């Protein structure tokens, strides 16, 4: 007695097995985290090294290259990118998935320490930090107050808001944007300094000597103890102004004599506005594995407490919350699951026309989905949009095995057999087919689960979740389903009018199909030619379909980024932020406008437009972006563009096209080639906002020091450089306490005294004799242009050509065009690579095509083992190219693209369409073994399996239909996989019903002819 028969005879045992699965699954479901995507974070390590006063060229040659050469020897590195700018080197090392972030940071730290002695002595200690790939703000909060300075607003935000948000579980850091943090600003008067003979070094030395905290110890008596505190630190502008610089006889030269001291902002080169009001914006950055929904919920819970402690008149507004899209998209998928269940129930009831019979396969849905939760928990998965998509597809899949089992048992009951006997006999007949179909579907997803890279990790959860649900459904079909059939199904001698009407329709369909199939088998060469033509059409369809990494989703957010000409001021760039505000106010779908100027520099403006909810809008996000982009393109004086935020956790600030040109030559030559490449691709209307990240036209003032003259006066060149740095760059000398927090003391010259190039040389330094010497006697100034920053990619000098995509133009087309142009433009010695979305697209495309071939190989081997034949799998799998043609045609007609979602749908389709062939071939083999002629056997098998095939196809197609017709947040991704299933399975099923029998008959004839020839050869051999 096997397990299936045991469950039929012991209903309580079968019920307990399913209840155990449900119990474990419910516990697992309660413990599953919720997030937008699986954890696909790539380990990233940043190395930042400061070298004050050094030019970008010096930074590149003496720091960046030295560190890169050492770090590049590590295993598991994907890319090394670096930026060398004046005074700073920044190296970003991206590792492959699977490398531990802790191990990666430790290895980089070890490699940096090996070459620390080769770096210049004056360089600061390199700072090594682990940076998660998705470490971007998930929430922005804007704080305003009427009649209150931004200095006070920033202080309130820093002291009352940041600390309270920092303690939210899952938050990595909380940062301020557009802030004006307190600092002690010491504004030097260079004329007074020259008159009194005071230098920058005098002021800095005095501040360090007189603003310090030194523990003074304690006094102990026999009974009491006193702690001695020496008040040697400074806290107010008056105290700093009273700092003594030196004594001239009876006169004390104080800091206030040569400078104006005030409590002012540390940095005034950044600006934030929300809805036309200057504000201080709080950016909440989550940890890599944290759940944005949990962070947002906890933040909402704490907001009333935070508002309660704010001073009167302060307003706190959430200006951007990424969790809204995540929450709404997951909610939409749950609605899709409910719709799919309803449609599947309708299909099953239409075919079975019995509430009892319909209940049997429907029970499989909750048990299988709950059981899949246990599989997800065991593998450490999460509830996300990808695993929920697997649930939607599983609804149509998991009922298939139960339907096949039910239909076979029900057929015997209708023939007059008792329910218990029918259950045992029907289950025995169909058990092999159920096992074959279950293992075939599970085999499809095995290669997907082991695909490499971020995309492979992304869909490993999809594959294993769906495979888990299918395996559970197969177990239910072999245990619970036949038991319920034996208990619930009854033979009915009379039926209602509706039942008889539908039954006559099915009988006519059966008869018509049988006759059509019989005729088609007489013309089997024509059937095979037609099938070959449809299969060949796949080549055309593949070429006609545009390809991209992922569909552009309506996330309810628009990103705008602008770059002003080099040398522009904060005020100049901010004017264009105001233009964005004006444009946004004219669009009724825009709910909020946040823009930030000065991050990372004053020539950059970044804006985020938050749209109204999906139900309140008449236009999609993509339509609004096209309208804004057209208007922004006509704005002169700045390079500004609007873009849709990318999917799959990509950086929202990056453009879709990132084409990296590499060279070992000079940056000037590289820039010339990059500009030539830009001109070559600028005529392509599919590429917009084409630009290069290599900028060599930044206005600069080159100060050349006459070292011999300076040395003859006893003046060190470093003293001149530090004087220039303090006056014109501002120098943080020491710190002071205010309200139990530490703030910077910054020494600089007044803005009015640094407006002309001649201001650089009107400073004074002290000679060895004590005389004051004007810098103009020791240095010359000339205007020139230089690099904003020097860039490297994988240890080579690089320039990245970036571009956005015009509507209807895909990333695959863009990269193919860029490659063609590069082959014509790039001279010998130059090469190209990809970064960002472009790099991920290339890697994902190659890996998923390999995965598709592996899926076919896995299914072939599984079928070969089950049928003990290498011929039967070929017959079954011939339906795959036919279904793919239907899927690609559906994508083309619906305006879809080849992307990671549609490609996963194609892989899923391989297993789905193979199930039909399994049903026909397995039953035909059974009839042939009983002595039936091969032609009669395949016709009878196809006719008897028509109803379960149509029922399972209807369940799967209608179960996927809500995906294909999805709307709202995240609908674009769901539509891609939905149309693949609907189109491929519908078209493929119709052709499978004719092509598989034809090929089965053709293979049988060849086998019979070979058998006859073998028999003739054997008969001609002499007998021993």
N, C-alpha and C positions, 0 to 999 in steps of 0.2 A: 504494500500500500504506500503510494507516494504522498507527498505533502498535500497536493491538491485534493486527492480523494479523502485524505484524513480530515481536511477542513470541511469538505462537503458532509461527511458523516458526523462531525463534531462541531456544530455551529458556534457553540460558546467559545471553543478554543480559537476558531477563526476570528471571532469578534474581539477576543482578548488581544490577539496579535496586533490588530489594527488600533485598538485603544492604547496599547503600549507605545506604538509609533506616535500617536497623537499626544500622549502625555509628555514624552521626551521632546517632541517638537514644540509644544506650547512653552515649556520651560526654556528651551533654546531661544524661541522668538522673543520672549520677554527680556532676554539678555543681549540681543543683537543691537549694536549701535546703529544710528541712522546718519548718513552723510550723502553728499551729492554723488561722489564717485568712490570706487575702492581706493585704498591707500596706494597711490602710484608715485610716491615722492622719490625723486632721485637724490642720492646723497650729494650735497654741494658743500665745498669748503672754500672760504674766502681768505686770502692772505693780503693784508693791507700794511704797507710800509710807508712811513712819512719821512721825507728828507727836505727839511725847510730850506727854501732858497734855491733848490736845484731845478733846472729846466726840465722839460719833458724829455728831451733827447738824452740828458744825463741820467734821468730816472730809468729810461728804457735800457740803456747800455750797462749801467753800473748796478742796477737793482733787479729790474724785471727779468732780463735775460738770465742773470745768474740764478735767480730763484726758479725760473721755468726749467732750466737745464737740470736742476737737481730734482724737482718735483716730477718731471716727466718720466722718470724711471720707475714710478710706482705702477703696480698692476691694477687693472680694472678701471682705468681712466677712459672716459668717453671723449671729452674735450677739455682743453685748457685755453681760456681766453683771458686777456689782460688789457688793462688801460693804464697808460703812463701819461700823467699830466703834471703840470708844474707842482713840485713839492710832494707828490704822492704817487705810489705804485699800487695798483689793485689787481690781483690775480684771482680768477674764479676757476676752480677745478670741479668739473662735473664727472661723477663716477657712474659706472653702470649700475643698474638695478641689482640688488642682491648683496652689494657691498655695505657693510655696517657703517653708518655715519660716524660712530665713535672710533672705529678702526681707521676710517678714512682720515679723520681729523688728526688722529695720533700719528699716522704715517706721514702726513704732510708736515706736521710739527717736527718730526724727526728729520725729514729732508731739509727743512728750513734751517734747523739748528746746525746741520753739517756744514752749511756754507755761510753761516753768520759771520765768520771771520773774514770772508771775502768781500763783504759789503763795506761801504765807507764808514769810518769811525763815527762821524757825526749823525748817522742815520738813527732814527728812533727804532726801538725794538719792534720787529714785525708782530702784528696782531693777527692771530689765526682764530677764525670763528666758523662754527657750523651754521650754515644757512639753509633752511628747508626750502625746497623748490616752490612750495605754495605759500611762502611767508609774505603774503600780501594782505592789506587791510580787508577785513570782511564786513566791517561796520565803520561808518563815519558819523560822528556826532558834532553838530555845530552849536557853539555857545555864543550868544549875543547879550548885550546889555545896553540900553539907551543911556546916553550921557556918561558912559564909563569908558575910560581909555582901554586900549587893547592890552596895555601893560598890566592893568588890574584884572582884566578878564583872563589873561594868560595865567596870572598868579592863582586866581580862583580855580581855573581848570586844572592847573598842575597840582594844587594842594587838596582840592575837594573832590575832583572827579577822577583823575588818573589813578590815584591810589586805590579808590574803591573799585574801579574796573579791573585793575591789575590782579586782584585776588579772585576773580571769577575762574572757576576750574576750566582748564583748557586754553586760557589766554596766555600767549607767549610774551607779548609786550603791548604797551599802550603808549603811543607817541602823539605829539602835538604837531599840527600843521598851521602855518600862518601865525605862529605864536610870537609874543614879545616878552621873553623871560627877563626877569630883573638882572641887572649887572651894574657894577660901579664903573661908569664911563668917565675916563680922565681924558679930556680934550686938550691937547697941547697947543700952546701959542708959541710958534717957532720964533716970532720976533722977540717976545719977552725972554725966551730961552737964550737966544743969541746975545741979547743985551746983558743978561745976568750970568752968562757963561755956563749955562746948564745944558748937559747932553742927555740923550735918551738913556744912556747907561746909568747916569747919576740917578735918574728918577726910578728906574727899575730896581737898582740896588737898594735905594732907600725904602721902597715899598716892601721888598722882600725882607729887609732887616727889621722894619718897624711894624709889620703886620704879620704876627705869628703867635701861635699859642704854645706855651711851654709849661709843662707840669712843674709846679714849685714844691711839691712834697707835702708834708704834714707836720704838725706840732703835737707832741704827746705830753700830757701831764700824768700825774698819778691817777686821776679820776676821769679825765676827759681827753678827747682827741679832736683836733681841728685840721681840716684839709685847707691847704694854702693855694689860692687861685691867683695867678698874676694876670691882670688885665692888660695884655700886650697886643691884643688884636684890635682891629679897627672895624667899625660897623656903619658909620654914617658919613655922608658927604663932607660934613664939617670936620670930622676926625681925619679923613683922608686929606682934605685941603690943608690941614695943619701939620702934615708930615714935614719934618725938617730935612731939607736937602743938603745944606751946609751952613756954616757960620762965616760971615764976612765981618770980622771985628765984632762990633756989638749987634750987628744986624743978622737976623736969622732968615735965610732964604727958604721959604716954604713952598710946598707943592702948589698951593693956591696962587702964588705969585706968577707962576708960569703956565697954569692950566686951569680949565674950568671943570669942576667935579660935580657930577650929578648922578642920581639914581635913574638909569635909563635902560632901554632895551638892549639885549645882547646882540641881536641880529635884526636888522631892518630890511634885509634883502629877500624877504619872503612875504607873500600876501595870500590870504584866503578869503573868499566871499561865498555866501550862500543866499540865494534868492535876493541878489542886489544889495546885500548888507555885509559889511566887513565882519568877519567872525574869527573865532579861534576854533579849529576843527580837531577833534580827538579821533585818532585812528586806532582801531582795535585789531590786533594781529593775532591769529590763533596759532596754537601748536599744530604740528603736522598731522597728528592722529586725532586731533580734537574734533568734536561734532559742532559745526556752526549752528545747528538748530538748538542745541543745548545752551551754547553761549548766548545766543540771541534771547532765548527764553529767560535765562538768568539775568541778563542785562535788563530786560523789560521788567522783571521783578524788582530790580534794585533802583530803577529810575525814580519811582516816587520817593525813596529814601534820599537819593542824591538831590532831587529838586527841593526837598524839604530843608536841606542844609545850605542851599545857595542863598546869597544875599538877595534882598528884594530887587525886582526889576530884571533879573537874569532869566533868559530863555534858553532852554535846552531842547534841541530838535535832532532827531535821527535823520540825517541827510542822505544816507545810503545804507542799505542792509542787504547783503547778498543772500542771506538766509530766506528772504521772502520768495525769491525764485525757486530755491531748493525746496522749500515747504510746499509751494504751489505746484511744482512739477511732480513731486512725490504724491501729492494729493490727487493730481490728474491721473497718475498711473494707477492709483487705487481705484479711481472711478472707472478707468479702462478695464481693470480686472473685473469689477462688478458687471460692466456691460458685456464683457466676453463670456462670463458665466451665464448671463441671461440668454445670450444668443446661442450658446452651446446647448443649453437646456431645450430651447425651442427646436433646434435641429434634431436632437435625439428624440424628443417627443413626437415630432413630425414623422420620423421613420418608424418608431415603435408603437405610437398611438396608445400607450398604456402608461398610467401614472406609476404603477408598480415597476414596470420594466425601465422606465426613465430614471427612477430613483437609484437603480443599481449602479449605472456608470457615473451618475452625478456624485454619489458618495465618494468616488475615487478622487474628485477634485480637492476637497478640503483635506483629506487624509494625505494625499501626495504633497500638497503645498506645505502642510504643517510638517510632514516628514522631511521635506527639503530644508526646512529651517534648522533641523538637527544637523544635517550635513553641513550647512553654512556655518553653524556655530563650531562644529568640530574642526573646520578648516580656518577658523578665525575671520570669516567674512563679515560683511555688514549689510544692512538694508539700505540699498542705494538705488539710483535710477537704473543701473545696469542689472542688478539682481531682480529688481521688480519687473523689468522687461522680460527676464527669464520666466517669472511667474505668469505673465500674460500669455506667453507662448506655451507655457506648460499646461494651461487650461485646456487648450485644444489637443495637446499631445497626450496627456495622462488618461483621457477617456478612451483613447484609441484601442488600447489592449482590452479594456473592459468591454468596449462595444463589440470587438471581434469575438471575444469569449461569449458574451450575451447572445449575439446573433446566431452563433453556431448552436448553442444550447436551445435557444428559442425555436430554431428550425426543427429540431428533433421533437420538441414538445408539440408543435403544431402538426407534426406528422403522427401524433397519437401516443408518443412514449410518455411514461410517467416522469414527473419533474426530477425526482432524485436520480433515476436511471439516465435521463437525458443530460443532467448536469455532469454525471460521471463520464458518460460516453463523449459528450461534446467537449468537455475539458481535456479528455485524453486525446481527441483528434486535433485540437487546436493548440495544445500546450507548447509544442515545438515551435509553431509559428509565433506565438506570443514571446517566447524566450528569444527567438531569432530577432524579432522586431525590437525588443528592448535592448538587447546587446548591440544591435546595429546602431541604434540612436546613441547609446552611450559611447560607442566607438567613434562616432562622428566628433564628439566633443573632447576626446582624449588629446588630439593634437592641439586644439585651441587652448587647452589648459596649460600646455607646455610651451606656448609661443613666448618668444623673448621680447624684452623691451617694455616700455610703459604701456603700450597698447596691448601687448600680450598679457601683462599683469592685469590690465583693466578688464579684459574679457575672460580671464581665467575664472573669475567669480561667476560670470555669466554661464560659462560652459559647465562648470562643476555643479552650479545650482540647478541648471536644467537637467543635467545628467542624473543628479540625485533625485529630482522629482520623477524622472522617467523610470529609474530603477525601483523606486517605491511603488509607482503605478503598476509596473510589471509584477511586483510581489503581490499587490492587492488583486490584480487580475487573476493570479494563480491561486489565491487563498479566499479572499472575502467575496469576490464576484461570483464564482461558481456556487459557493454556499448560499448566497442570497438568491441566485437563480433557482436553486433547488427548493428554496422555501417560499419565494414570492411568485414565481411564474406559474401560470395555470393555462391549460388548454381551453380555449373558448370555442364553442360550437357555433355561436352566433355573435355577430358584431353589429355595431351601429352603422347608420348610413354613411357618416363621414369616414369611418374606418374602411368600409367597403369601397367607397369612391377612391380614396387614396391607394388602397390595395390594388384596385384595377389599374390605376396609373402606374404603380410599381410593376405590376405584372406585364403591362404593355411595354414598359421600359425594358424589363428583362427579356421579353420576347424580341423586341426590336433590336436590342443590343446583340442578342444571340444570332439573329439573322444577319445583321450588319457585320459582325465579327466573322461569321462563316464566309460571307462574300469577300471580306478583306483578306482572309487567309488564302482564298483562291487567287488573289492578286497580290500575294505577299511581296513580290519584287517592287511593285509600285509603292507599297507601304514603307518598305525599307528606303527607297529613294526619297520619298517625302520626309522620312525621319532624318536621313542624312542631310537633306537640304535645310531643314530646320536647325539641325546641329551646326551646320556651316554658317548659318545666319548669326550665330553667337559672335563670330569674329567681327562682323559689321556692327553689331549692337555694342560690343565692348569698346570699339573705337568711337562710336557715336556718343557714348555716355561720357560726360565730364567727370573728373575724379577730384576728390578733395579729402582732407584728413577727417573732417566731421562737418555736418551741416551747420549753417549759421542759425542759431536758435534765437527766438524772441525772448530775451532775458529781462526785458523791461528796463534796460540801461543802454545809454549811448556814451561812447568815449570820444572825446575831442582832445587833440594834442596839436600844439603849435610851437614852432621854433622861429624866433625873431632873428634878424641878421646879427652876426657876431659883433659885439661891442654895444649892443642895445642895453638900455637901462631898465630897471624894474618898472618905472612909470611907462616907458614905451611899450613894454610887453603887456602890462596890465590893461592898457587901452583896448587891446584885442580880446582880453577876457571880457571886457564890457560889451564888445560886439557879440560875443557868444551869448551873453545874457539877453541882449536885445533880440537876437534871432530866436532864442528859446521862448521868450515871452510871447512871441507871435504864433507859437505852435500850441494849440489847445490840449494836446496829449501830454505835454511836459508838466510834471508835478513839482520838480525841484531842480535847481541849477547850482552845482558846487564847482567852483574853479579855484585852482591854486597856481600862483605864479612864484617862480624862484626855486622849484624843486626839479632837478638838482641844481640849476643855475638860473640867473635872472633872465635868460633868453628863452626859457621854456614856460609854456602855459599848459596846464592839464585841467580838463573839465569833465565832470560826470553829470550827465542829464538823467534824472530819474523820471521814468514815465508813469502815467497813471496805470491802474490795474488793467489787466487784459480785457475785462468786460466793459470798462469805461472808454476804451479807445476805438476809434473808427479806422485807424491805420495801424499796421504792424510796425514794430521797431525797425525792420529793414527798409520799409517805405519811408519812414521819417528820416533815417540816415541818408538815403539817397537825396531827399529834398534838402537837408541841411548841407550835405557835401557839395551840392551844386551851387549853393549860395556862398559857402565858405571859399570855394575855388575862385570867386571873383573878388575876394578881399585882397587888396594890395599891401605890400610891406611886410608880410609874414607868410611863412609856409605853414598852413593850418589845414587840418583834415578831420573828418568825422569817421568813426569806424564802429562796427558791431563787436561786442566783446566775444572773444573766442570761447569755444567749448573745450572740454577735456582738461580743464585746469591750466590752460596755457596763460602766459603772461598777457594781461589785458593791454599793456602799453606797447606790445610788439606788433608789427605789421605781419601779414600772412606770408609775404615773400621776403625771404632773407637769404640772399645769394652772396656768398663770401668769396672774394677774390684774394688770393694769397700770392706773395712774392718775397724773394730774398733781396730785392733791390731797394732803392731809396723810397721814402714816402712820397717825395715829389713825383717820381716816375709812376708810383702806384696810384697816386691821385689823378694823374693825367689819364691813365688807363681806365680808372673808375669813371671819370667824367665822359670818356669816349663811350664806355658801356652804357651810361645813362642816356647819352644822345642816341645810341643805337636802339634802345628799347622805348624811348619816349614816344615814338610814333604809334606804339601798340595801344589801341583804345581800351584793351582789357586791363591794362596796368595804370593805376592812378597813384598820385603822390609819390612818384619815384624820387629817391634821394639816396645819398651816401652818408655813412656815419663818419667818414674821414674828412675833417675840416682843417684846412691849412691856411685859412684867411682871417684868423683872429687878430684884430689890431693889437699891437704890442709896442711898448717903449723899451728899447734895448739900452741899458745903462752899462757903458764900458768904463771900467776903473783903470786909471793910470797907476799900475801897481808900483812902478819905480818911484814916482813922485810921492805916493802915499807912504811907501817904506822910508823914504828920506825924511819924512816928517814924523815917523814913528807911529803911523796910523795903520792898523791892520785892516785888510780888505773885508774881513768878517764884521768889523765894527760898522763899516759903511753899509754893508748888506743888512745888518740887523737894524740899523737906524732907518733905512728905507722901509723895511718890513713893518716896524712899529708905527711909523708915521702914516703909511699909506695902506697897510693891510690890517693894522690893529693887532696888538699882541696881548695875549692873556698872561699876566704877570703873576698874580696871586689870587686868592679867593677870600671871601668874607661871609660871615654868618648873618642871616636875616630870617627871623621866625623859625629857628632851628633847621634851616636849610642852607646849603653852601651855594654861593653864586660867584661868577667870575669877576675879576677886576681887570678891565681892558684899557690899555693905553693906545691912543691914536690921535691923529690930527683932525681938526675940524673939517667938515665937508667943503667949506668955502675955500680952504687952503689947499685943496688937491683937485683942481679943475683943469689946470693947464700942464702940459709936459714940462714947462720951465719950473714948475713947483718941485719937481724931483731934485733939482740941483741947488735949490735955495736953502737947503738945510745946512747945519753946522755940526762938525765933529771936533773933538779936542785932539790937538797934536801932543807929542811927547813933552814939548816945552810948556804946555798948559794953554797955549794960544788957541783960539777958536778959528777953524778953517772951514770955509764954505765948500760944500760938496762940488759945486760947479768948477772949482779949481782942481778937483781930483778925478772927475768923471765927465763923460760926454753922453748925451742922450740922442738917440735917433729913432724915428718912427719906422716900423716895419710890420709885417704880418708873420704869424707863426702858427704852429699847430695848436688847436684847442686841446687835443689829446692824441696820443699815438696808440694805435690798436694792434693787437696780435691775436692770431687764432691758431691754436695747435703749433705754437713756437715759430710761426711765420708772421711777418708783417701782413696786415690785412686791411681791406676796405669792404664793408658790407653794403650791397645795394639792396635797399628795402623798398617795398611797394605794397599798396593795397590792391584789391581785386575789384574790377567793375562788375556790376550785376550781370549774371549769366556767364561770367568767365571763371573757370575753375583753377584751383591751385595746380593741378596736374598740367593743364595747358600752359599756365604761366611759367612753370619750371622748365617744361620742354622748350618753350620759346627762348627763355633765358640761356639755356644750354646751347641752343643753335647759334644765338648771337655771340656767346662767349667763344665758341670755336672759331668764329670769324674775327673777333676783336682782339682776343688775348694773344699776345706774342709768345714765343717760346720762353720758358722759364716761369710762366704764370700758370696757376691752376685755380680751380674753383671747388667750393664745398658749400654746405648748407648749415643753417643755424635755425633755432626756434621751431616754429610750426613746419617750415619747409623740411628741416632735417627729420622731424618726427614723421612727416608724411612719406618721405622716401623710405625710411626704415620700416614703417608699418606696411606700406604697399608690398614690399618684397617679402616680408615675413608672412603676411596673410595669404599670399598666393602659394607659398610653400606649404602653409598650413592646410589650404584647400586640397592640394595634391596628397598630403599626408592623410587627410580625412578619407579621401577615396581609397587610398591604400589600406587603411585600417579596416574600412567596411569590407573591402574585397577579401581581406584575409579572414575576417570574422565569418563572413558568409561562406567562404571556401571551407572553413573548418566545420561549420554547422551542416552544410549540404554534402560534405565529403566530395566536393567537386570543384574544379577550377572553371567549369563552364557555366554553372548556374549563376555565380556572381556576375559574370559578364552579361548574361541575359537580364538580370535584375538591374544592373547599373546603367544599361543603355537608356533608361528613362531619365537619367540625370541631366544630360545635355538638353533634352527636350524641355524639362522643367526650368532650366536656367534660361533658355530662350524666352519663356513666358515671363520670368522674373525681370529680366533685363528690359523686355518690351514694356512691362508695367512701369518700371522706373523711368524709362524714356518718355512715356506718355504722360506720366504724372509730374514731370519736371524734376525728377530726383537725380541723384548723383551716385557714383561709386565711392563709398566712404566706409569707414570701419564698421558702421552699423549695417549697411547693406551687404557688406562682405560677410559679416557674421551670419546675416540672414541667408546668404547663399550656401554657407557651410551647413546651416541648420536644414536647408531645403534638401540637401543630399540625403540625409537620414530619413526625412519625411517621405520623399517620393520613393525611396527604396522599399518602404513598408508595403506598398501596393504590389510591387513585383514579387516580394516574398510571399504574400498571400496567394498569388496566382501560381507561382512556380511550385511552392510547397504542396498545395492541394493537387496540382496536376501530376506531380511526381507520385503522390499517394494513389491517384486513380490509375496511373500507368502500372504501378506495382501490383494493382488488383487485376491487371490484364486488359485494361481499356486501351484502345488505339490512341496513339499520341495526339492526333488531331482532335478526336472526340474528347479526350481527357482535358486538353487545354481549353477547348470551348466550354466544356461543362464547368471546369474550375473557374474560368473568368466569369461565367454567368452566375454561378453560386456565390462568388465573392464580390459581385457587383454592389450589392446593398451595403455590406460592411465597408467597402472601399468608398462608396459615395457618402456613407454616414460619417466616416472618420475624416474624409476630405471636407465635408460640409462643416463639421465641428471645428476643424483646424482653420479653415478659411474664414468662417464667421467669427471664430475666436480671435483671429488676427485683424479682422476688419476694423474694429475700434482703433487699432494702432494706425492703420492706413488712413483713416478719416479723422485722426486726432487733431485737436485744435487747442490753443492756449499755450501755457508755458511748457517748453521742452517738446512741443509737438513735432518739430522738424526731424528730430532724431527718431522718434517713434514711427513717423511716417515712412522713413527709409526702410526699416526692417519690416514694417507692415506690408508695404506694396510688394516686396520681394516674396513674402510668404503667400499673399493673396494671388498675385499674378502667376508665380511659379507653380504653386500647387494646383490651381484651377486648370491652367493650360497643360501642365505636365500630366495630370490625372487623366484627362481626356485622351491624350496620345498614348499614355502607358497602357490603357485598356486595349489598344490595338497593336502597338509595337511589340510589347513583351510577348504576347501569344505568337506573333509572327516570327520573332527571333527564336522563341522556344521551339516552334515547329521546324524552322530551318536547321537549327543545331541538331534536332532529333533526327532529321533526314541524313545529315552528314554522319552522325554517329551510327545510324543504321547501315549506311553504305560502307563505312569502315568495318563494321562488324561482319557484313557479308563478304567483303574482300578478305578479311582475316580468316573467315571460315573456309573460303575457297583455297587460300594458300595452305591452310592446315590439311585440307582434304587431298591436295596434290602431293604432299610429302609422303615418302615411302614409310610404311609401318615397320616398326622394329620387331 
